[in-house]
């Protein structure tokens, strides 16, 4: 507005008020709008003209509601009517955030501070305004970053926990079923290893987008781990529970993802939990829903992956028992309550001299009885106990074998089975060397057994570890050969010294032509590669005779001796010595 307009507004005003400099009004950085008590515009400064896009001539006398969208305008008119009717009600200091409307119709976030002005006997209202669109956008961005994954833009674990509480409350209020699906991608590590993390990240983005399309805007989608997602949906109670939702999510991953011209197959294991008691108002805690679905997902993984498992209360009991077993295993390692049994390996030809020992870990869980290694070894691997377990086993086996050698009873290598996870660690050899040095056992009296499946996970790392062990003088053998992805190329790439034929091929070898063909093939392969062969699981004279006839020279099994604790092994060895048999090769 012009100085003349301002002077007209101030005509007949009290002297002290007319001294307000026009320059301050006009030069203010914030937009200033002056209206009468009916909301009619009386004056605007240059900043207001720039902010709203109107000149003063276009707004003079017009209702200020022109500067707001309809919903805000109606509310504003009601507030002014209330102000006029309120007699003495003051608006000084009123602060509001609302939407402003420009001349071109565009909307923006606006901060308004309102005050009252008595000028020339007229009651006026003055509003100081400024655009807060960028500020609010930045605030929203910060909030989004705090609550969402930056890669996939799914909500994060913290935000999921907050929203899940709200969803449970809504499910109770609306008598709905709440379904939570925990999704773990199978094989993402292989994609990362083969194609790089850039491709792996794009896989995650593609998977998240497929989940969004499947959900069509309903429910929550969160990324709670590197390759883990959680979906939460409220739905009417249905007999199939959460299987319908889980099946849709599972099926949306069946088509390969196309990235940089590559078709990448992505598979997943899904666990489902439901808020079954929402109808009665006895809903579980958010954490429990996630824990239940997570546990069900691991059951799907244990069953081979790429499938769906639904949680049931029996799983929770199993979970609690497994957690209790884990704590007892941890204590058993710390207090050395574990035990090694030793099964001798023999020459098959008479006089069947002992050529080695295999150390087999045993755990008697007190009142709970013996626990199979097939149960507690995976438990140790999944919970970070394998390193401590390996140290204990190797230390004990080396000490026991050294005692046998120093007593003059038996001087053969002791073989220790090593889990694939442990063997593939880059520091495995250095840790083993330290244990071997402390034990005082000669390196050539220790043998490490590793499965072919473990070696194939990273054949170059396996090769380095095998060579380093052999450089120390430690023997390395391939265990359970034939049960994994057996291939001559594995034996060619990895310089093993001994091959152990798994017992599954020995149990019917005397009568089963297929087993005979397999065993004979392995024997020929080993001979061509200059490998020793040990047949595992020999339990009958017929098996022994067949293997001897085919040229197999070494074996172990119940026919010779069952695995024995150290005290009974000593009795067995001394009994053979008293029988006049030579024990030291």
C-alpha positions as CSV (number, residue, x, y, z in Angstrom):
1,X,0.0,0.0,0.0
2,X,1.1,3.6,-0.5
3,X,1.9,6.2,2.2
4,X,-1.3,8.0,1.3
5,X,-3.3,4.8,2.0
6,X,-1.6,4.4,5.3
7,X,-2.2,8.0,6.3
8,X,-5.9,7.6,5.4
9,X,-6.1,4.6,7.7
10,X,-4.4,6.6,10.5
11,X,-6.7,9.7,10.1
12,X,-8.3,10.8,13.3
13,X,-6.1,8.3,15.3
14,X,-4.7,9.2,18.6
15,X,-1.4,11.1,18.3
16,X,0.8,8.4,20.0
17,X,-0.4,5.8,17.6
18,X,-0.1,7.9,14.4
19,X,3.6,8.1,15.1
20,X,4.1,4.5,13.8
21,X,6.5,4.9,11.0
22,X,5.3,3.8,7.6
23,X,8.8,2.7,6.8
24,X,8.7,0.0,9.5
25,X,5.3,-1.3,8.3
26,X,6.3,-1.4,4.7
27,X,9.9,-2.8,5.2
28,X,8.9,-5.6,7.5
29,X,10.2,-9.0,6.3
30,X,7.0,-10.8,7.5
31,X,3.7,-10.2,5.8
32,X,1.3,-7.9,7.8
33,X,-2.4,-7.8,7.1
34,X,-4.7,-5.4,9.0
35,X,-8.5,-6.0,9.0
36,X,-11.5,-4.6,10.8
37,X,-13.5,-6.7,13.2
38,X,-15.6,-8.1,10.3
39,X,-12.5,-9.4,8.6
40,X,-12.4,-6.8,5.8
41,X,-8.8,-6.0,4.7
42,X,-7.7,-2.5,5.6
43,X,-4.0,-2.6,4.8
44,X,-1.3,-5.0,3.7
45,X,2.4,-4.4,3.4
46,X,4.8,-5.2,0.6
47,X,5.7,-8.6,2.1
48,X,2.0,-9.6,2.2
49,X,1.5,-8.6,-1.4
50,X,4.5,-10.8,-2.4
51,X,3.4,-13.7,-0.2
52,X,-0.2,-13.9,-1.4
53,X,0.2,-12.5,-4.9
54,X,-2.4,-9.7,-4.5
55,X,-2.0,-6.0,-4.7
56,X,-3.6,-3.9,-2.0
57,X,-6.1,-2.5,-4.5
58,X,-7.3,-6.1,-5.2
59,X,-7.8,-6.9,-1.5
60,X,-8.9,-3.5,0.0
61,X,-12.3,-4.1,1.6
62,X,-12.4,-7.7,0.7
63,X,-12.8,-10.4,3.4
64,X,-9.6,-11.9,4.5
65,X,-11.1,-15.3,4.0
66,X,-10.1,-14.9,0.3
67,X,-6.6,-15.7,1.6
68,X,-7.7,-19.2,2.9
69,X,-9.1,-22.4,1.5
70,X,-12.9,-22.9,2.1
71,X,-12.7,-25.0,5.2
72,X,-10.4,-22.5,7.0
73,X,-12.4,-19.5,5.7
74,X,-15.7,-20.8,7.2
75,X,-14.0,-21.5,10.6
76,X,-12.4,-18.0,10.5
77,X,-15.8,-16.3,9.9
78,X,-17.2,-18.2,12.9
79,X,-14.3,-17.1,15.1
80,X,-14.8,-13.4,14.1
81,X,-18.5,-13.6,14.8
82,X,-17.7,-15.1,18.2
83,X,-15.1,-12.3,18.8
84,X,-17.6,-9.5,18.0
85,X,-20.3,-11.1,20.2
86,X,-17.8,-11.7,23.1
87,X,-17.6,-8.1,24.1
88,X,-14.1,-7.5,25.7
89,X,-12.7,-10.8,24.5
90,X,-9.1,-10.2,23.6
91,X,-7.1,-11.8,20.7
92,X,-3.7,-10.4,21.5
93,X,-1.1,-13.1,21.4
94,X,-3.3,-15.6,19.5
95,X,-1.0,-17.9,17.3
96,X,-2.3,-20.3,14.7
97,X,-0.9,-22.5,12.0
98,X,-3.1,-22.9,9.0
99,X,-3.2,-23.2,5.2
100,X,-2.9,-20.0,3.2
101,X,-4.2,-19.5,-0.3
102,X,-2.4,-17.5,-3.0
103,X,-4.0,-15.6,-5.9
104,X,-3.1,-18.5,-8.2
105,X,-4.9,-20.9,-6.0
106,X,-1.9,-22.7,-4.6
107,X,-1.9,-23.6,-0.9
108,X,0.9,-23.3,1.6
109,X,1.6,-23.7,5.3
110,X,1.2,-20.4,7.2
111,X,2.1,-19.2,10.7
112,X,-0.1,-16.3,11.9
113,X,0.2,-14.2,15.1
114,X,-2.8,-12.0,15.8
115,X,-3.0,-8.8,17.8
116,X,-5.6,-6.0,18.3
117,X,-5.1,-2.4,17.3
118,X,-7.3,0.6,18.3
119,X,-6.8,3.2,15.6
120,X,-8.9,6.3,15.2
121,X,-11.5,4.9,17.4
122,X,-11.8,1.8,15.2
123,X,-11.1,-1.7,16.5
124,X,-8.7,-3.4,14.1
125,X,-7.0,-6.7,14.0
126,X,-3.4,-7.1,12.8
127,X,-2.0,-10.4,11.6
128,X,1.7,-11.1,11.2
129,X,2.2,-14.0,8.8
130,X,5.1,-16.0,7.3
131,X,5.4,-19.1,5.1
132,X,6.4,-22.1,7.1
133,X,6.2,-24.7,4.2
134,X,9.9,-25.4,4.1
135,X,10.2,-25.5,7.9
136,X,7.3,-28.1,8.1
137,X,8.7,-30.0,5.2
138,X,12.0,-30.3,6.9
139,X,10.3,-31.3,10.1
140,X,8.3,-34.0,8.3
141,X,11.5,-35.1,6.6
142,X,13.3,-35.4,10.0
143,X,10.4,-37.3,11.4
144,X,10.3,-39.6,8.4
145,X,14.0,-40.3,8.7
146,X,13.6,-41.1,12.4
147,X,10.7,-43.5,11.8
148,X,11.5,-45.0,8.4
149,X,14.2,-47.1,6.7
150,X,16.1,-44.8,4.3
151,X,16.6,-47.5,1.6
152,X,13.1,-49.0,1.3
153,X,11.1,-46.2,3.0
154,X,9.3,-48.8,5.1
155,X,8.8,-47.9,8.7
156,X,11.6,-49.0,11.0
157,X,11.4,-51.2,14.1
158,X,10.8,-48.3,16.5
159,X,8.0,-46.9,14.5
160,X,6.5,-50.4,14.1
161,X,6.4,-50.9,17.8
162,X,4.5,-47.6,18.3
163,X,2.0,-48.2,15.5
164,X,1.5,-51.8,16.5
165,X,0.2,-50.7,19.9
166,X,-2.3,-48.5,18.1
167,X,-3.3,-51.2,15.7
168,X,-4.0,-53.6,18.6
169,X,-6.2,-51.0,20.3
170,X,-8.1,-50.4,17.0
171,X,-8.6,-54.2,16.5
172,X,-10.0,-54.5,20.0
173,X,-12.3,-51.5,19.5
174,X,-13.6,-52.6,16.1
175,X,-13.7,-56.3,17.0
176,X,-11.2,-57.2,14.2
177,X,-8.4,-59.8,13.9
178,X,-4.9,-58.5,13.8
179,X,-2.5,-60.5,11.6
180,X,1.3,-60.0,11.8
181,X,3.6,-61.7,9.2
182,X,7.3,-61.9,9.8
183,X,9.2,-62.3,6.5
184,X,12.9,-63.3,6.1
185,X,14.4,-63.4,2.6
186,X,16.2,-66.6,1.8
187,X,19.5,-66.2,0.0
188,X,20.0,-62.5,0.0
189,X,23.6,-63.0,1.2
190,X,24.3,-65.1,-1.9
191,X,23.0,-62.3,-4.1
192,X,25.2,-59.8,-2.2
193,X,28.2,-62.0,-2.5
194,X,27.7,-62.8,-6.2
195,X,26.5,-59.4,-7.5
196,X,27.5,-56.9,-4.9
197,X,25.5,-55.0,-2.2
198,X,24.3,-52.4,-4.8
199,X,22.3,-55.1,-6.5
200,X,21.3,-56.5,-3.1
201,X,19.9,-53.1,-2.1
202,X,17.9,-52.9,-5.2
203,X,16.5,-56.3,-4.5
204,X,15.3,-55.1,-1.1
205,X,13.7,-52.0,-2.7
206,X,12.0,-54.2,-5.3
207,X,10.7,-56.6,-2.6
208,X,9.3,-53.7,-0.5
209,X,7.5,-52.4,-3.6
210,X,5.9,-55.7,-4.3
211,X,4.7,-55.9,-0.7
212,X,3.2,-52.5,-1.0
213,X,1.4,-53.5,-4.2
214,X,0.1,-56.6,-2.5
215,X,-1.2,-54.6,0.5
216,X,-2.8,-51.9,-1.7
217,X,-2.4,-49.3,1.0
218,X,-3.9,-51.3,3.8
219,X,-1.9,-52.3,6.8
220,X,1.7,-51.6,8.0
221,X,4.9,-52.5,6.2
222,X,8.2,-52.3,8.2
223,X,11.8,-53.4,7.6
224,X,13.1,-54.6,10.9
225,X,16.5,-56.1,9.8
226,X,18.9,-56.5,6.9
227,X,16.6,-58.9,5.1
228,X,13.6,-59.0,7.4
229,X,10.2,-57.4,6.9
230,X,7.0,-57.3,9.0
231,X,3.5,-56.8,7.7
232,X,0.6,-55.9,10.0
233,X,-3.0,-55.9,8.8
234,X,-6.4,-55.6,10.6
235,X,-9.1,-57.8,9.0
236,X,-12.5,-59.4,9.9
237,X,-12.2,-62.7,11.8
238,X,-11.7,-65.5,9.4
239,X,-11.2,-69.3,9.7
240,X,-8.0,-69.2,7.8
241,X,-6.6,-66.6,10.2
242,X,-3.5,-65.0,8.7
243,X,-2.8,-67.7,6.0
244,X,-4.6,-65.7,3.4
245,X,-2.5,-62.6,3.9
246,X,0.7,-64.7,4.2
247,X,-0.1,-66.6,1.0
248,X,-0.6,-63.4,-1.0
249,X,2.7,-62.0,0.3
250,X,4.5,-65.3,-0.5
251,X,3.0,-65.5,-4.0
252,X,4.0,-61.9,-4.9
253,X,7.7,-63.0,-4.7
254,X,7.3,-65.9,-7.1
255,X,8.2,-64.0,-10.2
256,X,11.9,-63.1,-10.5
257,X,13.0,-59.5,-10.0
258,X,14.6,-58.0,-13.0
259,X,17.7,-55.9,-12.2
260,X,20.2,-54.7,-14.7
261,X,19.1,-57.3,-17.2
262,X,19.3,-60.1,-14.6
263,X,16.4,-62.2,-13.5
264,X,17.0,-62.7,-9.7
265,X,14.8,-65.3,-7.9
266,X,13.9,-64.2,-4.4
267,X,12.4,-66.6,-1.9
268,X,11.3,-66.1,1.6
269,X,10.3,-67.9,4.8
270,X,7.2,-66.4,6.5
271,X,6.0,-66.7,10.1
272,X,2.4,-65.7,11.0
273,X,1.0,-64.7,14.4
274,X,-2.5,-63.4,15.1
275,X,-4.2,-61.4,17.8
276,X,-6.6,-64.2,18.5
277,X,-7.9,-62.7,21.7
278,X,-8.7,-59.2,20.4
279,X,-12.4,-60.1,20.4
280,X,-12.2,-60.7,24.2
281,X,-10.0,-57.6,24.8
282,X,-7.1,-59.7,26.0
283,X,-4.6,-58.9,23.3
284,X,-0.9,-59.8,23.6
285,X,1.8,-57.2,23.9
286,X,3.2,-55.9,20.6
287,X,6.6,-57.5,21.3
288,X,5.0,-60.9,21.9
289,X,3.2,-60.8,18.5
290,X,6.5,-60.1,16.8
291,X,8.4,-62.8,18.8
292,X,5.7,-65.4,18.0
293,X,5.8,-64.6,14.3
294,X,9.6,-64.6,14.3
295,X,9.7,-68.0,16.0
296,X,7.2,-69.4,13.4
297,X,9.4,-68.0,10.6
298,X,12.4,-69.9,12.0
299,X,10.4,-73.0,12.0
300,X,9.7,-72.4,8.3
301,X,13.5,-72.0,7.8
302,X,14.3,-75.1,9.7
303,X,11.9,-77.0,7.5
304,X,13.9,-75.9,4.4
305,X,12.8,-72.4,3.9
306,X,10.6,-70.9,1.1
307,X,7.4,-71.7,3.0
308,X,4.9,-70.4,5.5
309,X,4.5,-71.4,9.2
310,X,1.8,-70.3,11.5
311,X,2.5,-69.8,15.2
312,X,0.6,-71.9,17.8
313,X,1.0,-71.9,21.6
314,X,2.8,-75.2,21.5
315,X,5.6,-73.4,19.7
316,X,5.9,-70.9,22.5
317,X,6.4,-73.8,24.9
318,X,9.1,-75.2,22.6
319,X,10.7,-71.8,22.4
320,X,10.8,-71.5,26.1
321,X,12.3,-75.0,26.5
322,X,14.9,-74.2,23.8
323,X,15.8,-70.9,25.5
324,X,16.2,-72.8,28.8
325,X,18.3,-75.5,27.0
326,X,20.5,-72.7,25.6
327,X,21.2,-71.3,29.0
328,X,22.1,-74.8,30.3
329,X,24.4,-75.3,27.3
330,X,26.1,-72.0,28.0
331,X,26.6,-73.0,31.6
332,X,27.9,-76.5,30.5
333,X,30.5,-74.9,28.3
334,X,31.6,-72.5,31.0
335,X,31.8,-75.2,33.8
336,X,33.2,-77.9,31.5
337,X,30.2,-80.2,32.0
338,X,30.6,-81.6,28.4
339,X,32.3,-84.8,27.5
340,X,34.2,-86.2,24.6
341,X,33.8,-89.8,23.5
342,X,36.3,-91.4,21.2
343,X,35.7,-93.9,18.4
344,X,38.8,-95.6,17.1
345,X,39.5,-96.0,13.4
346,X,41.0,-99.3,12.2
347,X,42.8,-101.0,9.4
348,X,40.3,-103.4,7.9
349,X,43.0,-106.0,7.3
350,X,44.1,-108.1,10.2
351,X,45.4,-107.5,12.8
352,X,43.1,-104.5,12.5
353,X,45.4,-102.0,14.1
354,X,44.1,-98.7,15.4
355,X,45.1,-95.9,13.0
356,X,43.2,-92.9,14.5
357,X,40.6,-91.6,16.9
358,X,37.5,-89.5,16.2
359,X,36.5,-87.2,19.0
360,X,32.7,-86.9,19.3
361,X,31.1,-84.3,21.6
362,X,28.5,-85.5,24.1
363,X,26.3,-83.5,26.4
364,X,24.3,-85.1,29.3
365,X,21.9,-82.4,30.3
366,X,21.5,-83.6,33.9
367,X,17.9,-84.6,34.7
368,X,16.9,-83.9,31.1
369,X,19.2,-86.7,29.9
370,X,21.5,-86.9,26.9
371,X,21.1,-84.3,24.1
372,X,21.9,-85.2,20.5
373,X,24.7,-83.2,18.8
374,X,22.2,-82.7,16.0
375,X,20.2,-80.6,18.5
376,X,22.8,-78.7,20.5
377,X,25.3,-78.0,17.8
378,X,22.8,-75.9,15.7
379,X,21.7,-74.3,18.9
380,X,25.3,-73.2,19.6
381,X,25.8,-72.0,16.0
382,X,22.7,-69.9,16.1
383,X,23.6,-68.2,19.4
384,X,27.2,-67.5,19.0
385,X,28.6,-70.3,21.2
386,X,30.5,-72.2,18.6
387,X,33.8,-70.4,19.1
388,X,33.9,-71.3,22.8
389,X,32.7,-74.8,22.0
390,X,35.4,-75.4,19.5
391,X,38.1,-74.1,21.8
392,X,36.9,-76.5,24.5
393,X,36.6,-79.5,22.2
394,X,40.1,-79.1,20.5
395,X,41.7,-78.3,23.9
396,X,40.2,-81.5,25.5
397,X,40.9,-83.7,22.5
398,X,44.6,-82.5,22.3
399,X,45.1,-83.0,26.0
400,X,43.6,-86.5,26.0
401,X,45.6,-87.6,23.0
402,X,48.8,-86.3,24.4
403,X,48.1,-88.3,27.6
404,X,47.6,-91.4,25.5
405,X,50.9,-90.8,23.7
406,X,52.9,-90.0,26.7
407,X,51.5,-93.1,28.5
408,X,52.8,-95.2,25.6
409,X,49.3,-96.6,25.0
410,X,48.4,-95.2,21.6
411,X,50.2,-92.9,19.2
412,X,47.7,-91.9,16.4
413,X,46.0,-88.7,15.3
414,X,42.8,-87.5,16.9
415,X,40.2,-86.2,14.5
416,X,37.9,-83.3,15.5
417,X,34.7,-82.5,13.6
418,X,34.6,-78.8,12.8
419,X,31.3,-77.0,12.1
420,X,31.2,-75.3,8.7
421,X,30.5,-71.9,10.2
422,X,33.7,-72.2,12.4
423,X,35.9,-73.6,9.7
424,X,35.1,-70.9,7.2
425,X,36.1,-68.0,9.6
426,X,39.2,-66.2,8.4
427,X,40.8,-66.4,11.9
428,X,40.0,-70.1,12.4
429,X,43.5,-71.4,11.7
430,X,45.2,-68.8,14.0
431,X,42.8,-69.7,16.9
432,X,43.4,-73.4,16.3
433,X,47.2,-72.9,16.2
434,X,47.1,-71.1,19.6
435,X,45.1,-74.0,21.2
436,X,47.4,-76.6,19.7
437,X,50.5,-74.8,21.0
438,X,49.1,-74.5,24.5
439,X,48.3,-78.2,24.5
440,X,51.8,-79.4,23.6
441,X,50.4,-82.0,21.1
442,X,52.4,-82.5,17.9
443,X,50.6,-81.0,15.0
444,X,50.6,-84.2,13.0
445,X,48.6,-85.9,15.8
446,X,45.6,-83.6,15.2
447,X,43.2,-84.0,12.3
448,X,40.4,-81.6,11.3
449,X,37.3,-83.0,9.6
450,X,35.1,-80.7,7.6
451,X,32.0,-81.4,5.5
452,X,31.9,-80.8,1.8
453,X,28.8,-78.7,2.1
454,X,30.6,-76.3,4.4
455,X,33.6,-76.1,2.1
456,X,31.5,-75.2,-0.9
457,X,30.1,-72.1,0.8
458,X,33.4,-70.3,0.1
459,X,35.8,-72.6,-1.7
460,X,38.6,-70.1,-1.8
461,X,38.5,-69.4,1.9
462,X,38.3,-73.2,2.5
463,X,41.3,-73.8,0.3
464,X,43.4,-71.2,2.2
465,X,42.5,-72.7,5.5
466,X,43.3,-76.3,4.3
467,X,46.7,-75.2,3.0
468,X,47.5,-73.3,6.2
469,X,46.6,-76.2,8.4
470,X,48.6,-78.6,6.3
471,X,51.5,-76.1,6.5
472,X,51.4,-76.5,10.2
473,X,51.4,-80.3,9.9
474,X,47.6,-80.8,10.8
475,X,45.8,-83.3,8.6
476,X,42.5,-82.3,7.0
477,X,39.8,-84.7,5.8
478,X,36.5,-84.3,4.1
479,X,33.7,-85.8,6.2
480,X,30.3,-87.3,5.2
481,X,31.4,-87.4,1.6
482,X,28.5,-88.2,-0.7
483,X,25.7,-86.6,1.3
484,X,26.1,-83.1,-0.1
485,X,26.8,-81.8,-3.6
486,X,29.6,-84.3,-4.1
487,X,31.8,-83.6,-7.0
488,X,35.3,-84.5,-8.1
489,X,35.9,-80.8,-8.6
490,X,35.7,-80.3,-4.9
491,X,38.5,-82.8,-4.2
492,X,40.5,-81.3,-7.1
493,X,40.1,-77.7,-5.7
494,X,40.7,-78.6,-2.0
495,X,43.8,-80.7,-1.2
496,X,42.3,-83.0,1.4
497,X,44.3,-85.9,2.6
498,X,41.5,-88.3,3.6
499,X,38.0,-89.0,2.4
500,X,35.3,-90.4,4.8
501,X,32.4,-92.3,3.1
502,X,29.2,-91.6,5.0
503,X,27.4,-94.4,6.8
504,X,24.3,-94.1,4.7
505,X,26.2,-95.8,1.8
506,X,27.6,-98.5,4.1
507,X,24.5,-99.8,5.8
508,X,23.4,-101.9,2.9
509,X,26.6,-102.0,0.8
510,X,26.8,-105.8,1.0
511,X,23.5,-106.2,-0.8
512,X,22.4,-103.0,-2.5
513,X,23.8,-102.5,-6.1
514,X,23.3,-98.8,-6.0
515,X,25.3,-98.4,-2.7
516,X,27.9,-100.7,-4.2
517,X,28.3,-98.6,-7.3
518,X,28.6,-95.4,-5.2
519,X,31.2,-96.8,-2.8
520,X,33.2,-98.4,-5.6
521,X,33.2,-95.1,-7.5
522,X,34.4,-93.2,-4.4
523,X,37.2,-95.8,-3.9
524,X,38.4,-95.4,-7.4
525,X,38.2,-91.6,-7.2
526,X,40.2,-91.6,-4.0
527,X,42.9,-93.9,-5.4
528,X,43.3,-91.7,-8.5
529,X,43.8,-88.6,-6.2
530,X,46.0,-90.5,-3.8
531,X,43.6,-90.0,-0.9
532,X,43.1,-92.3,2.1
533,X,39.5,-93.6,2.5
534,X,37.7,-94.3,5.8
535,X,34.4,-96.1,5.7
536,X,32.0,-94.9,8.4
537,X,29.3,-97.0,10.1
538,X,30.7,-100.6,9.7
539,X,28.4,-102.7,11.8
540,X,28.5,-106.2,10.3
541,X,31.0,-108.8,9.1
542,X,29.3,-108.7,5.7
543,X,29.9,-105.0,5.3
544,X,33.5,-105.4,6.5
545,X,34.2,-108.3,4.0
546,X,32.7,-106.4,1.1
547,X,34.8,-103.2,1.8
548,X,38.0,-105.2,2.2
549,X,37.3,-107.0,-1.1
550,X,36.9,-103.7,-2.9
551,X,40.2,-102.4,-1.6
552,X,39.0,-100.1,1.2
553,X,41.7,-100.1,3.9
554,X,40.3,-98.0,6.8
555,X,37.0,-98.0,8.7
556,X,35.2,-97.3,11.9
557,X,31.9,-98.4,13.4
558,X,30.2,-100.5,16.0
559,X,31.6,-103.7,14.5
560,X,35.0,-102.6,15.9
561,X,34.1,-100.3,18.8
562,X,31.4,-97.9,19.9
563,X,32.4,-94.3,20.9
564,X,33.8,-94.5,24.4
565,X,34.6,-91.9,27.1
566,X,38.2,-91.6,27.9
567,X,38.3,-94.0,30.9
568,X,36.6,-96.7,28.9
569,X,38.8,-96.0,25.9
570,X,41.8,-96.6,28.1
571,X,40.4,-100.0,29.2
572,X,39.7,-100.9,25.6
573,X,43.2,-100.0,24.5
574,X,44.9,-101.8,27.4
575,X,42.6,-104.8,26.8
576,X,43.9,-105.1,23.2
577,X,47.4,-104.7,24.4
578,X,47.0,-107.5,26.9
579,X,45.6,-109.6,24.1
580,X,48.9,-109.2,22.4
581,X,47.9,-107.0,19.5
582,X,50.2,-104.1,18.3
583,X,48.5,-100.8,18.8
584,X,51.0,-98.3,17.4
585,X,51.3,-98.1,13.7
